[in-house]
Amino acid sequence: MNSRGTIENHERGILGEYAVADFFGVSDVVDTSLYENGDPGFDLQMGPWTIDVKTAGPCFDQPSLMVNATKNLSADFYVLTQQLSQQHYRIIGYAPSSRVAMAPVRQIGPHPADEVYVLDQYKLNPLHASASDIFAP
């Protein structure tokens, strides 16, 4: 209720998280809890690794991975997904937090908290079946 963004944005985000969890075969671990001050900074725990999923809407032609630059990077990896339609999502790629930390920072809105690290798609690693071994416990 007190968080920024629309209900549609929050729904899109949780469905993007589900798409990534489903890819890894752990769709039953998606956290659907409501947090008054935001989640712990990651969405999935895969063995020793934490993963934060960022989901772009269908209106973007070439979405970039955007991660809040005003908070500590608390996930090990960041995954970019995109909603293609109401029920269809694609996983675009991922980057380790060290690469995100080196990305350029942009101001995307009027608030100081609207500073984000931006990684274009070509700087992301593809997430294909063999890449799931990286995150195996």
N, C-alpha and C positions, 0 to 999 in steps of 0.2 A: 504494500500500500504506500509506503514512504519512499520507495526506490524510484530512480529515474527510469524513463522509458515507458513504452506502452505495454499493455497486456499482450498484444500481438508480438512485440519484440521478445518478451519473456517466454511466450509459447514457442516462438521460433528457436530461441536458444536451447530450451530443454529438448526440443525435437532434434536439433543438431547434435546435442550430447547423446541422445539415444542412437542416432545414426552411427556415431563413432563407437559407442559401446556395443552396438549390434555387430559392427565390423569385427570387433575383437571377441565376440561371442560372450559378452558379459552384460547384455542388456538389462539383466535383473538388478544391476548395481547402480543404476542411474538414480541420483539423489534428487528427489522431488520436494525436499523440504523447503520451507519458506524461511528466509533469513532476514531479520530486521536490518542488519547492517552489512548485508552481502555475504556471499559464501566464503570459504576459507582461501580462495584464490586458485582453486583447481576443481575440476569436475569429476575426474576419474583417478583411481589409484590402480596401477597395473604393476604388481610386484613392488619393487622399490621405487618405481617412477610415478610421478604425478603428471596429469595431463589436463590442460585447460582448453576447452573447446570454444572457438569463436565462430559465430554463424552469421553470414551475410544474407541479406534478403534477395528476392528474385529480381529486383530492379537493377542490380549491378551487372554490367557486362564482364568486367574483369576485377572481381573483388580482391582486395588486399587483406592480409592479416593485420588487424589493428588491436593493439593491447594497451591498456591504460598505462601511461608513463608516469603518473603521479603516485603510483603504489609500487611496492616492492614486487619484483617478479617472483612469485612463490611457487610456480609450477616448473617442472623439469622440461616439459615440452608443450608447445602450443599448436593446436590443430585448427585449420580453417575449413569450415563446411559452408555450403550454400544451399538455401532453400530454392528449389526449382519450381515447385508447385506446392499446393497444400500438403500433399503426402509424399513428395519426392525431394530427397536431399542428396547432394553429392559431397564427397570428401575431396578437397582440393589438394591438401598437402599439410606438412608440419615443419616446425623449426624448433631446435633446442633453445632454451632460455638464453644461452650465451649469444646466439645469433640475434634474437629479439633485442637484447640489451644494446647491441651495436647498431640497430636500425635507426634511421632518421626519425625525429619526433616532429609531429605536426599538430597544430591546433585545429580541431574539427568543429568547435562550437564556441559559444561565448563564455563559458565557465572555465575557470582555471583547471578544473578536473577534466576538461575535454582535450587534454594533451595525450596523444597516443603514439606509440611506436608503430611504424608502418613498414611492412615487408610485402613487396610485390610478389605475385605468384611464382615468378621465375626463380625467386630466392628460397622457395619452399622445397622440401624433399617430398617426392610422391609417396603416398601411403598405399602400398599395394600389399598383396598377401604375404610376401616374404618379409616385408617391413614389420609385420606384426611380431616377428621373432625378437625384434629389438625390445619390445615391451613385455616379453614373456617373463613370468615370475622366476 
